Amino acid sequence: MKEKVYGKQKIYYPDQSGFKEVSADELNAMEKEIENMEAKLRQAESEIKEAQNELKYLVSEVTTEELKSNVEKVRSLKNFQSI
C-alpha cells in the first residue's frame, strides 16, 4: 500500500510496481474475453428467466391429485343427479 499526502489529506492506493506491464494487444485480448464472458452471462440470465417463467407456469397448474379429486366430485354429482 502506498500513500500520498495532499496538505492535510492522505490518499492510500495499491502499490502496482510488482505487476508486469501489459501490451495493447494483451489489453485488447482481455477486453474481447470480457465481452465474450458478458455475452455468456446475458445468455445464462435469459435462460434462467425462461426457466423461472416455466416454473411459475407449472406451479400454477392444477396437480394430478387435484384433478383426481375434481373428477371424483364430478362423478359423485353425476351419480347424485341421476337418482
Secondary structure, DSSP 8 states (H G I E B T S, - for coil): -EEEEETTEEEEE---TTS----HHHHHHHHHHHHHHHHHHHHHHHHHHHHHHHHHHHHHS--HHHHHHHHHHHHHHHHHHH-
